[in-house]
Structures are given as C-alpha cells and as structure tokens.
Amino acid sequence: MNLSDLVKSKKYKTFMARLYGIGASVVIIGALFKITHIRGADLMLFIGLITESIIFFFSAFEPPYIDPDWSLVHPELAGLYHSDDEIQKMKEQGIIKEKKEREPSLTGELDKMLKEANIQTDVIASLGQGLNNLNTTLKELNNISEVAVKSTNLVNTIESVNQNAEVLSHSYKQTADVLNQESKLTQEQDRKSV
C-alpha cells in the first residue's frame, strides 16, 4: 500500500480525527496549566506542541478537499468557478448552455401559450375579475343557504303554532259544546221545576 492509498483509507481518516482531538486537548490543558501557574505546565505545553507538530506532519499527506463544481448543476454560477475563457470553452463543448438554448421556464411556456392563443392582458384581467365575482357570489349563496335554513325553521315553527292553535280551537269548541249542553240541561230543569 503506497502513501496515496494510505491517506485515502478509512483507518487513516479515523486515526487523524482522533489525533486532532487528542493533540488539541493536550495543548489546551498545557495552556490551562501555564495560565493558572500549575506545576508541569512547561512539560504539558512541550508535549502538546510536539503532538501538534506530528499532526501537521501527517496532515501534509492528506488529499486536498475537492470543492464540487456547482456550475455543472447551476450554470448561472459558472462565473464563480471559472474564468471567462473557461466559460466560453464550456459553452462550446455544450457543458453550459447558452441562455437561448435553455429549456423555457414554466412562466415562459405560459406566456408563449397565451401569445399563441392571442389572449391579451385585458382578457386575463377580466378572468381575474370574473373569479373575484364568482367568489363573491359563492359567499352570497352561502348567506342565502343560511337564510333558507332559518326560513325552514320559521316555517316549522309556524306550522307547530298552527297545529297548537287547531288543538286549542278544538278544545274551545268541545268546552263550548259541553257548556251549551249544561246550559240546556239547566234550562230544562228550570222549566220542569217551574
């Protein structure tokens, strides 16, 4: 295994991550000892700085971080990663499309369809106004349905009152009939007694 393969291996990356943590902790403890004048501070700083030197030595062999070229995904970022000459070469190779070659956006397609259908802006405004009117009408229909429900309740109440009035009228009639019969009986008894 050569050095290039070693520094790319998972074991090496794990070792370096631990070495960074251990080295940093030794240096911090050494600095703490020095600041607080604890005995052994010079030794701790010496060990910490030697550890840091070893870390820097090993980190020199790590492969550099590769920043992804986002201009391949988002061509409008090409100026951040490439010079004008490189951008021109990428356009010639077809890596970056010219603005006129790009796929039209959804709004661009909609504009094109409206233009082909010869629909003017006043028609769109009229459509918007029509939708607003429809919304208002639906709200009014909702109010009408509430009125209809209340009207139905009122009709039911009136029917109930009407039925109760009929029952009351029938009761009055029966009472009147009974009183008339009693009156007739009383008159007959008065005639008989006279």
C-alpha positions in Angstrom: 0.0 0.0 0.0 1.5 3.3 -1.1 1.2 6.6 0.8 -1.6 7.9 -1.5 -3.7 4.8 -0.8 -2.9 5.0 2.9 -4.1 8.6 3.3 -7.4 7.8 1.5 -8.2 4.8 3.7 -10.8 4.8 6.3 -8.4 3.8 9.0 -6.1 6.7 8.3 -9.0 9.2 8.4 -10.2 7.7 11.7 -6.7 7.9 13.1 -6.3 11.5 12.0 -9.6 12.5 13.5 -8.6 11.1 16.9 -5.1 12.6 16.6 -6.6 16.0 16.0 -8.8 15.7 19.1 -6.0 14.3 21.4 -3.5 16.9 20.2 -5.9 19.8 20.7 -6.8 18.6 24.2 -3.2 18.3 25.3 -2.4 21.8 24.0 -5.5 23.2 25.7 -4.6 21.5 29.0 -1.0 22.7 28.7 -2.2 26.3 28.1 -4.5 26.0 31.2 -1.6 24.8 33.3 0.5 27.7 32.1 -2.2 30.4 32.7 -3.0 29.1 36.2 0.7 28.5 37.0 0.3 24.8 37.8 3.4 22.8 38.0 4.2 20.8 34.9 2.8 23.4 32.6 6.1 23.6 30.6 6.1 19.9 30.1 2.4 19.8 29.1 3.0 22.6 26.6 6.1 20.8 25.3 4.1 17.6 24.8 1.1 19.5 23.3 3.3 21.3 20.7 5.2 18.2 19.8 1.8 16.5 19.3 0.6 19.4 17.1 3.8 19.2 15.1 3.1 15.5 14.5 -0.5 16.3 13.5 0.7 18.9 11.0 3.2 16.5 9.6 0.6 13.8 9.0 -1.9 16.2 7.7 0.5 17.3 5.0 -0.2 14.0 3.3 -3.9 14.2 3.3 -5.5 14.9 -0.1 -6.9 18.4 -0.5 -10.6 18.9 -0.2 -12.3 19.0 -3.6 -14.9 21.7 -3.8 -17.6 20.5 -6.2 -18.1 22.5 -9.4 -21.7 23.7 -8.8 -21.7 25.4 -12.2 -22.3 22.0 -13.7 -25.6 21.9 -11.9 -26.4 25.6 -11.9 -24.8 27.1 -15.0 -25.5 30.6 -13.7 -22.8 30.0 -11.1 -20.1 29.5 -13.8 -18.6 32.9 -13.1 -17.8 31.9 -9.5 -15.7 28.9 -10.5 -14.3 29.6 -14.0 -12.7 32.5 -15.9 -14.5 33.9 -19.0 -12.2 31.8 -21.3 -13.1 28.6 -19.4 -16.8 29.5 -19.6 -16.6 30.1 -23.3 -14.9 26.7 -23.8 -17.6 25.0 -21.7 -20.3 26.6 -23.8 -18.5 25.4 -27.0 -18.4 21.9 -25.5 -22.1 22.0 -24.6 -21.4 21.7 -20.9 -23.1 25.1 -20.3 -26.0 26.0 -22.5 -26.5 29.5 -23.9 -29.4 31.3 -22.4 -31.4 31.0 -25.6 -30.8 27.2 -25.6 -32.0 26.7 -22.1 -35.3 25.0 -21.6 -38.1 27.6 -21.2 -39.4 28.1 -17.7 -43.0 27.3 -16.8 -43.9 31.0 -16.9 -42.1 31.4 -20.2 -44.2 28.5 -21.6 -47.4 30.0 -20.2 -46.5 33.4 -21.8 -45.8 31.6 -25.1 -49.1 29.7 -25.0 -51.1 32.9 -24.2 -49.4 34.8 -27.0 -50.1 31.9 -29.5 -53.8 31.9 -28.3 -53.9 35.7 -28.8 -55.0 36.2 -25.3 -54.5 39.8 -24.2 -53.8 41.2 -20.8 -57.3 42.6 -20.6 -58.7 39.1 -21.0 -56.5 37.9 -18.1 -57.7 40.9 -16.0 -61.3 40.1 -16.9 -60.7 36.5 -15.9 -59.4 37.7 -12.6 -62.4 39.9 -12.1 -64.7 37.1 -13.0 -63.0 34.8 -10.4 -63.5 37.6 -7.8 -67.1 37.9 -8.8 -67.5 34.1 -8.5 -66.0 34.2 -5.1 -68.4 37.0 -4.0 -71.4 35.1 -5.5 -70.4 31.9 -3.6 -70.3 33.9 -0.4 -73.7 35.3 -1.1 -75.0 31.8 -1.9 -73.7 30.7 1.5 -75.7 33.6 3.1 -78.8 32.6 1.1 -78.5 29.0 2.3 -78.3 30.3 5.9 -81.5 32.3 5.2 -83.1 29.2 3.7 -82.3 27.2 6.8 -83.7 30.0 9.0 -86.8 30.2 6.8 -87.3 26.5 7.1 -87.1 26.8 10.9 -89.6 29.7 10.8 -92.0 27.6 8.6 -91.7 24.7 11.0 -92.4 26.9 14.0 -95.4 28.5 12.3 -96.7 25.0 11.4 -96.3 24.0 15.0 -98.1 27.1 16.3 -100.9 26.4 13.7 -101.3 22.8 14.9 -101.4 24.0 18.5 -103.9 26.7 17.6 -106.1 24.0 16.0 -105.8 21.8 19.1 -106.7 24.8 21.2 -109.6 25.7 18.9 -110.9 22.1 19.1 -110.6 22.2 22.9 -112.6 25.5 23.0 -115.2 24.1 20.7 -115.6 21.0 22.9 -115.7 23.2 26.0 -118.3 25.4 24.4 -120.4 22.3 23.4 -120.2 21.0 26.9 -121.2 24.4 28.3 -124.1 24.6 25.9 -125.3 21.2 26.8 -125.1 22.1 30.5 -126.9 25.3 29.9 -129.7 23.5 28.0 -129.9 20.9 30.8 -130.1 23.7 33.4 -132.8 25.5 31.4 -134.8 22.3 31.1 -134.5 21.6 34.8 -135.6 25.2 35.5 -138.7 24.7 33.2 -139.5 21.5 34.9 -139.3 23.0 38.3 -141.4 25.9 37.4 
